[in-house]
Amino acid sequence: MSITIFLLWLLTTSFFSLISTQPSPSPPPLRGYLINCGSKTDIQQDGIQYSKDEGYTATGTRTALKNTTHITLPILTTLRYFPYGPGKHCYDFPVTKGAKYLIRTTYYYGQFDGGTHPPVFDQIVDGTTWGVVNTTEDYNNGLTSYYEIIVVANDKTLSVCFACNEQTIRDSNPFVSLLEVLILDSSLYNSTDFGKYGLVTVARSNFASETDFVRFPDDPFNRYWQPFVDGNPTVEAHVNVTSSEFWNRPPAKVFLSGSTTSRGKNLKIQWPPFSLPTNRYYVALYFQDSRSTSPYSWRVFTVLIDDKTFYQDLNVTTKGVTVYGTEWPLSGDTQITLTPRSDMPVGPTINAGEIYQILPLAVTTLARDGIMVILNSLLLALQMLKQSLKNPPDDWNGDPCLPKEHPWFGIGCTEGKQVRVTSL
């Protein structure tokens, strides 16, 4: 069964609402790459430095949008598009092998090609097709589209690629507006086997909050936390948590509000507010007792997801706590239920949550960095040939053989667990 890749839930809000005012003093800068695709110059936007994409890709064409009706930010007025046809077109980033990265692609069509409908195409990280980009609905509503995935670099270069697929209309062009490759601390989501899987963002929410998105500088990794409000009562925190004490480093700001209910009642939340395909998910939930610190500022309740026990008798204090499931099965509409212990004088509460779809990663072509010379000398020769050519084929980027739907033009590859180049 194929895996459905979700468009990040924050797409229902305009990009402008993501911009936050920088506090003083300035926070440490983000680590990694923040690329303003198609731009001829670097630009700073709300304390974040975006670089032009020159030097990170050798393919595609820079252009400016023809329709900027819904765009007020300079970083979204340019993009890079790639030619229609077979093959993939990549950005290549020098990275630290074994380091963890959050990759976010941002799209705003703006009728750059003179058409009326955004193209549909694949996006790829290294040798894995990460998902299908279809921004039509968001663009028709005047919105920008985003996708996220978390991976660990298995080499010294990380490739983010774009390619036509069977849904791409003839002569339409894959494109990208912004591309971020941000370093995450090793503790984040470290129960995941990143040698085999990536985490695709489904939802990341700040419960009972009516403010704008929480992002950098409140989140040092520039993760986006979308406000989520339902009909449940809300509470405000009287004590700040210490973010560094949590493995996933949730920003302290997401604990400032929470959903709750009355004493003795179950708290039920339909979240995320859309149906999920049958699959395995990484789920992390965050809680804090909202009262001032005292010997009585704690509460115990059981956490259930779709009527299955997620955590029994969770003790929540003013310091905050998180519980997570690394491969939790979900399907359809999802309901979180918090059931208080019978002797509790207050109702349960919840502050924030994250859901990621678990994406199996493809293997990479052997000897990509020249280690297995004897086993794959053809691949090394291919890499040397590419370096010697003044104008190598546009699609000679990223993994030569993977994904199998988008190999380099003119080469043959084996199939199976150990993929090798067999012919030039």
C-alpha positions in Angstrom: 0.0 0.0 0.0 1.4 3.4 -0.9 1.9 6.0 1.8 -0.1 9.2 1.5 2.0 12.2 2.3 0.2 15.0 4.1 0.4 18.7 3.3 1.4 20.4 6.5 -1.8 21.5 8.3 -0.5 25.1 8.6 -1.4 25.5 4.9 -4.9 26.8 5.9 -3.3 30.1 7.1 -1.5 32.7 5.0 2.3 32.8 5.2 2.1 36.4 6.5 0.6 35.2 9.8 3.8 33.1 10.4 5.9 36.2 10.8 6.7 37.2 14.4 8.3 40.2 15.9 11.8 39.7 17.1 12.5 40.2 20.8 15.5 41.9 22.2 18.2 40.6 22.6 18.3 38.7 19.4 18.3 34.9 19.7 21.1 32.6 18.3 20.8 32.4 14.5 19.2 29.3 12.9 21.7 26.6 11.8 21.5 25.2 8.3 20.4 26.6 5.0 17.5 29.0 4.3 17.3 29.5 0.6 15.2 32.1 -1.2 14.8 30.2 -4.5 15.2 32.2 -7.7 16.5 35.3 -5.9 19.6 37.1 -7.2 20.4 38.6 -3.7 20.4 37.6 -0.1 17.6 39.0 2.0 16.7 39.3 5.7 13.1 38.9 6.7 12.1 39.3 10.4 15.4 38.4 11.8 16.0 35.4 9.5 18.7 35.6 6.8 17.7 34.0 3.5 20.4 33.3 0.9 20.1 33.3 -2.9 20.2 29.8 -4.3 23.3 30.3 -6.5 25.8 27.5 -5.9 23.3 25.0 -4.5 21.8 23.9 -7.9 23.0 23.8 -11.4 19.7 23.4 -13.1 16.4 25.3 -13.5 15.6 28.9 -14.2 15.1 31.9 -11.9 12.0 34.0 -12.4 9.7 36.5 -10.6 6.0 36.0 -10.0 3.5 37.5 -12.5 0.7 37.6 -9.9 1.6 38.9 -6.4 -1.9 39.8 -5.3 -1.8 37.8 -2.1 2.0 38.2 -1.5 3.5 41.0 0.7 6.8 39.3 1.5 9.8 39.8 -0.8 11.0 36.2 -0.1 7.9 34.8 -1.9 8.1 37.0 -5.0 10.7 34.8 -6.8 11.1 31.1 -7.5 13.1 28.6 -9.5 11.4 26.3 -12.0 12.6 23.2 -13.8 12.0 21.9 -17.3 9.2 19.5 -18.0 10.3 16.0 -18.9 12.0 12.9 -17.4 14.7 13.1 -14.7 15.0 15.0 -11.4 16.4 18.4 -10.6 18.2 18.9 -7.3 19.6 21.2 -4.7 22.7 19.7 -3.1 23.8 20.8 0.4 27.0 20.0 2.2 25.9 18.5 5.5 27.3 16.6 8.5 26.9 12.9 8.1 24.7 11.5 10.9 23.2 14.9 11.8 19.5 15.4 11.9 17.7 17.9 9.6 14.3 19.5 9.2 13.6 20.0 5.5 10.8 22.4 4.6 9.8 23.3 1.1 7.5 26.3 0.4 5.5 26.9 -2.7 3.5 29.9 -4.1 2.6 29.6 -7.8 1.9 33.2 -8.7 1.2 32.3 -12.3 5.0 32.4 -13.0 4.5 30.5 -16.3 1.5 32.5 -17.5 -0.9 29.8 -16.7 -3.8 29.5 -14.3 -3.2 26.2 -12.5 -0.1 25.2 -10.4 1.8 22.1 -11.7 1.6 18.8 -9.8 5.0 17.0 -9.3 7.2 14.9 -7.0 9.5 16.1 -4.3 12.4 13.9 -3.3 15.0 13.7 -0.5 18.1 11.8 -1.5 16.7 8.6 -3.0 13.2 8.7 -1.5 10.1 10.2 -3.1 8.9 12.2 -0.2 5.5 13.2 -1.6 3.4 14.7 -4.3 3.3 18.5 -4.4 -0.2 19.7 -5.3 -0.8 23.3 -4.3 -3.9 24.0 -6.4 -6.5 24.2 -3.6 -4.2 26.5 -1.4 -3.3 28.7 -4.4 -7.0 29.1 -5.3 -7.6 30.3 -1.8 -4.7 32.8 -1.9 -2.5 30.6 0.4 1.1 29.4 0.4 1.8 25.7 0.7 4.4 24.0 2.9 5.8 20.5 3.4 8.1 19.2 6.0 10.2 16.1 6.6 12.8 15.2 9.3 15.7 13.0 8.2 19.3 12.1 9.2 22.0 12.7 6.6 23.5 9.4 5.5 26.2 11.1 3.5 28.2 14.3 3.4 25.7 15.7 0.9 21.9 16.0 1.2 19.8 16.4 -2.0 16.4 17.9 -2.2 14.9 17.2 -5.7 11.9 17.9 -7.9 10.6 15.8 -10.8 7.6 15.4 -13.0 5.2 12.5 -12.5 2.2 11.1 -14.2 0.0 13.9 -12.8 2.3 16.6 -14.3 0.5 18.3 -17.2 2.6 18.4 -20.4 4.9 21.5 -20.6 4.2 22.6 -17.0 7.2 23.1 -14.8 8.0 21.9 -11.2 9.1 24.8 -9.1 10.0 25.9 -5.5 9.8 29.2 -3.7 11.7 28.6 -0.4 13.9 25.7 0.7 15.0 25.3 4.3 17.4 22.6 5.6 17.7 23.2 9.3 19.9 21.4 11.8 18.0 19.8 14.8 19.5 18.7 18.1 20.3 15.0 18.3 17.8 14.6 21.2 14.8 15.5 19.0 12.6 12.6 18.1 15.5 10.3 19.0 13.3 7.2 19.5 12.9 7.0 15.7 15.2 4.8 13.7 16.3 7.4 11.2 18.5 4.9 9.4 15.3 3.4 8.1 12.6 6.1 8.4 11.9 9.8 7.9 9.2 11.7 9.8 6.7 13.7 7.6 4.9 16.4 9.5 1.1 15.9 9.7 0.2 18.4 12.5 2.1 20.4 15.1 -0.4 22.3 17.4 -0.6 24.7 20.3 -3.9 23.9 22.0 -6.3 26.6 23.2 -4.2 29.3 21.7 -5.8 32.1 19.6 -2.5 33.8 18.8 -0.4 33.5 15.6 1.9 30.6 14.9 4.7 29.9 17.4 7.9 29.8 15.5 11.5 31.2 15.6 12.7 32.8 17.8 10.4 31.1 20.3 11.2 27.8 18.7 15.0 27.7 18.1 14.6 25.3 15.2 11.9 27.3 13.4 9.3 24.6 13.7 5.7 26.0 13.2 3.2 25.4 15.9 -0.3 26.2 14.7 -3.0 27.4 17.2 -5.8 24.9 17.7 -9.0 25.9 19.4 -12.1 23.8 19.9 -15.1 24.0 22.2 -13.3 22.9 25.4 -12.6 25.3 28.3 -9.1 26.9 28.3 -6.6 27.7 31.0 -3.5 29.9 31.2 -0.3 28.8 32.8 1.1 30.4 36.0 4.5 28.9 35.8 7.0 28.8 32.9 8.5 25.4 31.8 12.1 24.8 30.9 12.2 23.7 27.3 15.7 22.2 27.5 14.4 19.6 30.0 12.3 18.0 27.2 13.9 15.7 24.6 11.9 17.3 21.8 12.6 20.9 23.0 9.0 22.2 22.6 9.0 26.0 22.9 8.0 27.2 26.4 5.4 29.4 24.7 3.2 26.5 23.8 2.7 25.7 27.5 1.1 29.1 28.1 -2.3 27.9 27.2 -4.1 24.6 27.5 -7.5 22.8 26.9 -9.2 21.4 30.0 -12.5 20.4 31.5 -14.3 20.2 34.8 -13.5 18.0 37.7 -14.4 14.3 37.2 -15.1 14.7 33.5 -13.2 13.3 30.5 -11.5 15.8 28.2 -12.1 14.8 24.6 -10.3 16.4 21.6 -10.8 15.7 17.9 -7.2 16.2 16.6 -6.0 16.6 14.0 -9.2 18.0 12.5 -9.0 15.8 9.4 -9.0 12.1 8.5 -5.7 10.1 8.5 -4.9 7.2 6.2 -4.2 3.9 7.8 -0.5 4.0 8.8 2.0 4.3 11.6 2.7 7.6 13.2 5.0 9.2 15.7 2.8 11.0 18.3 4.0 13.4 21.0 1.7 15.1 23.5 2.7 17.8 26.0 1.1 18.6 29.3 1.5 21.0 32.3 -0.4 21.7 35.5 -1.5 25.3 34.9 -1.6 26.3 38.6 1.1 28.1 40.6 3.7 25.8 42.1 2.7 24.2 45.4 2.6 20.7 47.0 -0.9 20.3 45.5 -0.2 21.4 41.9 -0.3 18.1 40.2 -3.0 16.0 38.5 -3.2 12.4 37.3 -5.1 11.1 34.3 -4.9 8.4 31.7 -4.3 9.3 28.0 -6.2 7.4 25.4 -6.0 7.7 21.6 -9.1 6.3 19.8 -10.1 4.5 23.0 -6.7 2.7 23.3 -4.5 3.5 26.3 -1.6 5.7 25.3 -0.3 6.3 28.8 -1.8 5.0 32.1 -2.0 7.3 35.1 0.2 10.2 33.8 1.3 12.5 36.7 1.4 16.1 35.4 3.1 18.8 37.4 3.9 22.5 36.9 7.3 21.4 35.4 5.5 19.8 32.5 5.7 16.4 30.9 5.6 14.7 27.5 4.5 11.3 26.4 5.1 9.8 23.0 4.5 6.8 20.8 7.0 5.9 18.2 4.9 3.8 15.8 1.3 4.4 16.8 -1.3 3.0 14.4 -3.9 5.6 13.3 -6.7 5.5 10.8 -9.5 8.0 10.0 -10.7 10.6 12.5 -8.5 10.7 15.7 -9.8 11.4 19.2 -7.6 12.1 22.2 -9.4 11.3 25.6 -8.0 12.3 29.0 -9.6 10.4 31.8 -8.9 11.8 35.3 -8.2 9.5 38.3 -11.2 9.4 40.5 -9.6 11.2 43.4 -8.5 14.3 41.4 -9.9 17.7 42.5 -9.3 19.2 39.0 -9.9 18.1 35.5 -7.2 16.9 33.0 -5.4 19.4 30.7 -3.3 19.3 27.5 -1.1 22.0 25.9 0.4 20.9 22.6 0.9 17.9 20.3 2.8 16.7 17.3 2.0 14.0 14.7 4.4 12.7 12.1 3.8 10.1 9.5 6.5 7.4 9.4 8.0 7.2 5.9 10.2 4.3 5.0 13.4 5.5 3.3 14.8 4.0 0.1 18.4 2.7 0.2 21.0 4.9 -1.5 23.1 3.8 -4.4 26.2 2.0 -3.2 29.6 3.7 -3.2 28.1 7.1 -3.5 31.1 8.5 -1.6 33.6 6.1 -3.1 33.9 3.7 -0.2 32.9 0.5 -2.0 35.2 1.0 -5.0 35.5 -2.7 -6.0 31.7 -3.3 -5.7 30.7 -0.3 -7.7 33.5 1.2 -9.8 31.0 2.2 -12.5 29.4 4.6 -10.1 32.7 6.2 -9.3 33.5 6.5 -13.0 30.1 8.1 -13.5 30.8 10.7 -10.8 34.2 11.5 -12.4 32.6 11.8 -15.8 30.0 14.3 -14.4 32.8 16.4 -12.9 34.7 16.4 -16.2 31.8 17.6 -18.3 31.3 21.3 -18.8 27.6 20.8 -19.3 26.4 17.5 -17.8 22.8 16.5 -18.3 20.4 18.6 -16.2 19.1 15.6 -14.3 22.5 14.3 -13.2 21.8 15.4 -9.6 21.1 13.6 -6.4 21.2 9.8 -6.3 22.0 8.3 -9.7 19.6 5.4 -9.4 16.9 6.4 -6.9 14.1 6.7 -6.7 13.7 4.2 -9.4 11.2 6.4 -11.2 13.8 9.1 -11.6 17.3 7.8 -12.3 19.9 9.8 -14.2 19.4 9.8 -17.9 21.4 7.2 -19.8 22.5 4.9 -17.0 21.4 1.4 -16.0 20.9 0.3 -12.4 20.2 -2.9 -10.5 17.1 -3.3 -8.3 16.7 -4.6 -4.8 18.2 -3.8 -1.4 21.7 -3.1 -2.8 21.3 -0.7 -5.8 24.3 -0.3 -8.1 25.1 1.4 -11.4 25.5 -1.3 -14.1 26.0 0.6 -17.3 26.7 4.1 -18.7 
